[in-house]
Amino acid sequence: MNPSDLDSSLSRQLADWRVTPPLNPNFRAAVWQRIQSRTRETWSAYVRAHLVGWSVAAGVAVAVAGWTGRSIAQAKLEAGREKMVVSYLVDLDPRVMAKLPH
């Protein structure tokens, strides 16, 4: 059997295949009931249902903000320390002033 015969046989079988699911007379009513139950959800129920996720998100946000603030503060501290050292050296030796970039 060559591949084209197999393809045509499969095509015929797929063309003849029909799906006939059983009908559920209460389907629409069940869908509307689920929609109604979701719209009655209160804010406190939402918070209780999603408490873990929001807690993790808040914890990550606080950690990132803390780390960012610490990094910025460290950079400012280093810049101030460098400025103080250069100022001190200029007061001790005026030749240092000539070596500073302008």
Secondary structure, DSSP 8 states (H G I E B T S, - for coil): --HHHHHHHHHHHHHH--------TTHHHHHHHHHHHHHT--HHHHHHHTHHHHHHHHHHHHHHHHHHHHHHHHHHHHHHHHHHHHHHHHHH-THHHHHS--
